[in-house]
Amino acid sequence: MKKNNLFDNLKSDFASGLVVFLVALPLCLGIALASGAPLFSGIISGIIGGIIVGYLSKSQLSVSGPAAGLTAIVLTAITDLGAFDIFLTAIFIAGFIQLGLGFLKAGGISNYFPTNVIEGMLAGIGIIIILKQIPHAFGLDDDFVGDLSYPEADGGNTFATLLRVVDDFELGSALITGISLLILIYWDKVPFLKNIKLVPSALIAVIFGVVLNEILISSGSFLAITDHHLVSLPMPTNFEEFKSIIVTPKFSEFLNPDVWLVAVTIAIVASIETLLSIEASDRLDAQKRYTDTNVELKAQGIGNIVSSLIGGLPLTSVIVRSSANNNAGAKSKMSTIIHGVLLLVSVMTIPIILNKIPLATLAAILLLIGYKLAKPATFIHFWSKGKYQFIPFIATLLAVVFTDLLKGVALGVIISIIFILRGNIKQAFIYRKETTKEGDVIHIDLAQEVSFLNKAAIKLILNQINENSNVIINASNTVYIAHDILDLIYDFQTTRALDQNINVKLKGFKEEYELENSDEPHNNVTFDHYYDVAKRILVKNNSIKNDIEKK
């Protein structure tokens, strides 16, 4: 297979990288603010996530940077450790732990996330984005742009903030949001603008928002948006000021147990969030490319090591930015790299221009991303798949909205496992009953695998068999039978079946009977009660039996 060149899709990747840059800029700042870290630390991790992790990663759509899911951990850690430079030492160690996890191939855990849970997580994040961006769309900017948490820093919650929108309504913000949404939706649909792919609709919306607000300010209109509702990027005026922003780890605290505790916590949480995001990004990819998650963990580890050395926050693969990247038409990871380069160039050259961008315009971009993640068609799709698909999906969605991403996914996985166990129990055997003059004939055809989880169901069926019945237990198609099930059948045949004149016929079990060191009656039992579990995979199929004996 031909290896793709990073520059093969430069036109579409540059456009999507520009969109991700516009989304990532306020997110990096907001997450740094919520984490109690220097504002510029969020930008640094965004740059590292774009350029270094973007280059090293095998994912074509994933975008890395500071994650909202880590804000509570970071805020607590900085407070407990007492200084930001000590916290950077913990990030440095966490990076090496992630690197080790990659070499240990821990990334394979992502293969065990059910599709309906991943889709529920994406839809839940889409709903959170919509709920969180509505206040910004109407001028209520008390909460930071990248917040995805239901409880908020002021003691309120997402819905309480929505109710406050009425009292803090800003007509200018609402106007810019509305026009920005129209541009985003219809820019590519206008016939004579269709082919201008290099100029994405998001950039047009941002330029329009900046220009319109500048006109409103110069005219003294009450609709003008004030600084509180604009992007707020730190502005070093010279190289010395820029250099003073860079903080390095305090390696003298390397052996501090508290530092290691924070490092392990960050490594585990960041790795899980990354794997979830990678799985979600692969699901979004129209070309259905799959990412090597072990390489991804290594890339994230290196990214966190570098980020810590120059004063950046811990980073992960981030679903919001990855979704924006996909929706903007990214074809390769060049888009991610471009967004990182744009972050680097912009903060060094044009911060004064960036600080004129209305948060309302960015809210419009995010609202559209949220809608695409939580489209009604997704709900209809899983509803049509039945309750075993829909319930884990909707449970994950609700838990993500009202708790957080990790708890939501954990709940969805637990529910999926419960459903699997229930399905396994139900499918352990096929039960058929025939009534003849001689009495009932009960057929119990065992499944291919019968584990200890099926014990309750089989026990219930055996207990319901009437006196004087004829029972045929068929294991002809069975490859594995658990020790517990063999004991259950043996006990049934040697006790209750004898007492109640129940004739038991076994088919497909091992023909030899070798009951060693036992005085118990054989009672025509056709399997060895004391065989090793592996050797008691009792089937007539000689090829299967021979394979088992060889093992």
Long-range contacts (C-beta under 8 A, 24 or more apart in sequence): 4-332, 6-332, 6-333, 6-334, 6-337, 7-334, 8-331, 8-332, 9-331, 9-332, 9-334, 10-334, 11-197, 11-198, 12-197, 12-329, 12-330, 12-331, 12-335, 13-330, 13-331, 13-332, 13-334, 13-335, 13-338, 14-198, 14-335, 14-338, 15-197, 15-198, 15-199, 15-200, 15-328, 15-329, 16-200, 16-325, 16-328, 16-329, 16-330, 16-331, 16-335, 17-325, 17-330, 17-334, 17-335, 17-336, 17-337, 17-338, 17-339, 17-341, 17-342, 18-200, 18-202, 18-203, 18-338, 18-339, 18-342, 19-200, 19-202, 19-203, 19-324, 19-325, 19-327, 19-328, 19-365, 20-63, 20-321, 20-324, 20-325, 20-328, 20-330, 20-335, 20-336, 20-339, 21-338, 21-339, 21-342, 21-343, 21-346, 22-202, 22-203, 22-206, 22-357, 22-362, 22-365, 23-202, 23-320, 23-321, 23-324, 23-362, 23-365, 23-366, 23-369, 24-50, 24-63, 24-65, 24-321, 24-339, 24-343, 25-231, 25-233, 25-343, 25-346, 25-354, 25-357, 26-145, 26-146, 26-231, 26-357, 26-359, 26-362, 27-65, 27-66, 27-68, 27-145, 27-146, 27-318, 27-320, 27-321, 28-65, 28-66, 28-146, 28-343, 29-144, 29-145, 29-231, 29-232, 29-233, 30-144, 30-145, 30-146, 30-147, 31-66, 31-67, 31-68, 31-71, 31-144, 31-146, 31-313, 32-66, 32-313, 33-144, 34-68, 34-71, 34-75, 34-144, 34-146, 34-147, 34-153, 35-66, 35-70, 35-71, 35-74, 35-75, 35-78, 35-313, 36-74, 36-75, 36-78, 36-79, 37-74, 37-78, 37-84, 37-87, 37-313, 38-84, 38-245, 38-247, 38-311, 39-232, 39-233, 39-234, 40-234, 40-245, 40-311, 40-347, 41-66, 41-84, 41-247, 41-311, 41-312, 41-313, 42-66, 42-312, 42-313, 43-233, 43-343, 43-347, 44-246, 44-307, 44-310, 44-311, 44-312, 44-313, 45-307, 45-312, 45-313, 45-314, 45-315, 46-315, 46-340, 46-343, 47-312, 47-340, 47-343, 47-344, 48-303, 48-306, 48-307, 48-310, 48-312, 48-315, 48-340, 49-303, 49-307, 49-315, 49-318, 49-340, 50-336, 50-337, 50-338, 50-339, 50-340, 50-341, 50-343, 51-337, 51-340, 51-341, 51-344, 52-299, 52-302, 52-303, 52-306, 52-340, 53-299, 53-300, 53-302, 53-303, 53-315, 53-317, 53-336, 54-333, 54-336, 54-337, 54-339, 54-340, 55-333, 55-337, 56-295, 56-298, 56-299, 56-302, 56-303, 57-291, 57-295, 57-296, 57-299, 57-317, 57-333, 57-336, 58-291, 58-292, 58-295, 58-296, 58-299, 59-278, 59-281, 59-282, 59-291, 59-296, 59-317, 59-333, 60-285, 60-287, 60-289, 60-291, 60-330, 60-331, 60-332, 60-333, 61-281, 61-282, 61-284, 61-285, 61-322, 61-325, 61-326, 61-330, 61-333, 61-335, 61-336, 62-277, 62-278, 62-281, 62-291, 62-296, 62-317, 62-322, 62-325, 62-333, 62-336, 63-317, 63-318, 63-321, 63-322, 63-324, 63-325, 63-335, 63-336, 63-339, 64-274, 64-300, 64-303, 64-315, 64-316, 64-317, 64-318, 64-321, 64-336, 65-315, 65-316, 65-318, 65-321, 66-312, 66-313, 66-314, 66-315, 66-318, 67-270, 67-273, 67-314, 67-315, 67-316, 67-318, 68-146, 68-147, 68-148, 68-149, 68-318, 68-320, 69-148, 69-269, 69-273, 69-316, 69-404, 69-405, 69-406, 70-266, 70-269, 70-270, 70-273, 70-313, 70-314, 70-316, 71-147, 71-149, 72-149, 73-262, 73-265, 73-266, 73-269, 74-313, 74-314, 77-262, 77-265, 77-266, 80-258, 80-262, 81-253, 81-256, 81-258, 81-259, 81-262, 83-250, 84-247, 84-311, 85-247, 85-248, 85-249, 85-250, 86-249, 86-250, 86-253, 86-256, 86-259, 87-262, 88-247, 88-248, 88-249, 88-250, 88-308, 88-309, 88-311, 89-249, 89-250, 89-251, 89-253, 89-254, 89-256, 89-259, 89-308, 90-259, 90-260, 90-262, 90-263, 90-266, 91-249, 91-263, 91-266, 91-304, 91-307, 91-308, 91-312, 91-313, 91-314, 92-249, 92-251, 92-263, 92-304, 92-305, 92-308, 92-309, 93-254, 93-259, 93-260, 93-263, 93-267, 94-262, 94-263, 94-264, 94-266, 94-267, 94-270, 94-304, 94-314, 95-267, 95-300, 95-301, 95-302, 95-303, 95-304, 95-305, 95-306, 95-307, 95-308, 96-301, 96-305, 97-263, 97-264, 97-267, 97-301, 98-267, 98-270, 98-271, 98-297, 98-298, 98-300, 98-301, 98-304, 99-297, 99-298, 99-301, 99-302, 99-305, 100-301, 101-267, 101-271, 101-297, 101-301, 102-294, 102-295, 102-296, 102-297, 102-298, 102-299, 102-301, 103-294, 103-298, 105-294, 106-271, 106-294, 106-297, 107-275, 107-292, 107-293, 107-294, 107-295, 107-296, 107-297, 108-293, 108-294, 109-275, 109-293, 110-275, 110-276, 110-278, 110-279, 110-293, 112-413, 113-275, 113-276, 113-279, 113-409, 113-413, 114-392, 114-412, 114-413, 114-416, 115-283, 116-382, 116-385, 116-389, 116-390, 116-392, 116-393, 116-396, 116-412, 116-416, 117-392, 117-393, 117-396, 117-409, 117-412, 117-413, 117-416, 118-276, 118-279, 118-280, 118-283, 119-283, 119-378, 119-382, 119-393, 120-392, 120-393, 120-394, 120-395, 120-396, 120-397, 120-400, 120-408, 120-412, 121-276, 121-280, 121-319, 121-396, 121-397, 121-400, 121-405, 121-408, 121-409, 121-412, 122-280, 122-283, 122-284, 122-319, 122-323, 122-373, 122-374, 123-373, 123-374, 123-378, 123-379, 123-393, 123-397, 124-374, 124-396, 124-397, 124-398, 124-399, 124-400, 124-401, 124-405, 124-408, 125-319, 125-320, 125-323, 125-370, 125-373, 125-400, 125-405, 126-369, 126-370, 126-371, 126-372, 126-373, 126-374, 126-375, 127-370, 127-374, 127-397, 127-401, 128-158, 128-370, 128-400, 128-401, 129-320, 129-366, 129-367, 129-369, 129-370, 129-373, 130-367, 130-370, 130-371, 130-374, 131-158, 131-159, 131-162, 131-401, 132-158, 133-363, 133-366, 133-367, 133-370, 134-162, 134-165, 134-363, 134-367, 135-161, 135-162, 135-164, 135-165, 135-168, 136-173, 136-359, 136-360, 136-362, 136-363, 137-173, 137-174, 137-177, 137-360, 137-363, 137-364, 137-367, 138-165, 138-168, 138-169, 138-170, 138-173, 138-174, 138-177, 138-360, 139-168, 139-169, 139-170, 139-171, 139-172, 139-173, 139-174, 139-225, 139-229, 139-360, 140-164, 140-165, 140-168, 140-169, 140-170, 141-228, 141-229, 141-359, 145-359, 145-362, 145-363, 145-366, 146-320, 148-320, 148-404, 148-405, 149-404, 150-401, 150-402, 150-403, 150-404, 158-401, 170-225, 170-229, 171-222, 171-223, 172-213, 172-216, 172-221, 172-222, 172-223, 172-224, 172-225, 172-360, 173-225, 173-229, 173-358, 173-359, 173-360, 174-360, 175-223, 176-208, 176-209, 176-212, 176-213, 176-225, 176-358, 176-360, 176-361, 176-364, 177-360, 177-361, 177-363, 177-364, 177-367, 179-205, 179-208, 179-209, 179-212, 180-205, 180-208, 180-209, 180-360, 180-361, 180-364, 180-365, 181-364, 181-367, 181-368, 183-208, 184-364, 184-365, 184-368, 185-368, 197-329, 200-328, 202-328, 202-365, 205-361, 205-364, 205-365, 206-357, 206-361, 206-362, 208-361, 209-357, 209-358, 209-360, 209-361, 210-353, 210-356, 210-357, 210-358, 210-361, 213-356, 213-358, 214-356, 225-358, 225-360, 227-355, 229-358, 229-359, 229-360, 230-355, 230-356, 230-357, 230-358, 230-359, 231-354, 231-355, 231-356, 231-357, 231-359, 231-362, 232-355, 233-347, 233-351, 233-354, 233-355, 234-347, 234-351, 235-351, 235-352, 235-355, 242-348, 245-311, 246-310, 246-311, 247-311, 248-309, 248-310, 248-311, 249-308, 249-309, 266-304, 266-314, 269-406, 270-300, 270-304, 270-314, 270-315, 270-316, 271-297, 271-300, 271-316, 272-406, 273-316, 273-317, 273-405, 273-406, 274-300, 274-316, 274-317, 276-319, 276-405, 276-409, 277-316, 277-317, 277-318, 277-319, 277-322, 278-317, 280-319, 280-322, 280-323, 281-317, 281-319, 281-322, 281-326, 284-322, 284-323, 284-326, 285-326, 319-405, 320-366, 320-369, 323-369, 323-372, 323-373, 324-365, 324-366, 324-369, 327-368, 327-369, 327-372, 388-419, 388-423, 391-415, 391-419, 392-416, 392-419, 421-453, 424-451, 424-453, 424-454, 425-453, 425-454, 425-456, 425-457, 426-457, 428-453, 428-454, 428-457, 428-458, 429-454, 429-457, 429-458, 429-461, 431-461, 438-470, 439-466, 439-468, 439-469, 439-470, 440-465, 440-466, 440-468, 440-469, 440-470, 441-469, 441-470, 441-472, 442-469, 442-470, 442-471, 442-472, 443-472, 443-474, 444-471, 444-472, 444-473, 444-474, 445-474, 445-477, 446-473, 446-474, 446-475, 446-477, 446-478, 446-481, 446-508, 447-477, 447-478, 448-477, 448-478, 448-479, 448-480, 449-478, 449-479, 449-480, 450-478, 450-480, 450-481, 450-482, 450-485, 451-480, 451-482, 451-485, 452-482, 452-483, 452-484, 452-485, 454-482, 454-485, 455-482, 455-484, 455-485, 455-488, 458-485, 458-488, 458-489, 459-488, 462-488, 462-489, 462-492, 462-496, 465-502, 467-500, 467-501, 467-502, 468-500, 468-501, 468-502, 469-502, 469-503, 470-502, 470-503, 470-505, 471-497, 471-502, 471-503, 471-504, 471-505, 472-505, 472-507, 473-504, 473-505, 473-506, 473-507, 474-507, 474-508, 475-506, 475-507, 475-508, 475-509, 475-538, 475-539, 476-507, 476-508, 476-539, 476-540, 476-541, 477-508, 477-539, 478-508, 478-537, 478-538, 478-539, 479-537, 479-539, 479-544, 480-537, 481-536, 481-537, 481-538, 482-533, 483-533, 483-536, 486-527, 486-529, 486-536, 487-529, 490-525, 490-527, 490-529, 493-523, 493-524, 493-525, 494-520, 494-521, 494-523, 494-525, 497-523, 498-523, 508-538, 508-539, 508-540, 509-538, 510-536, 510-538, 510-545, 511-540
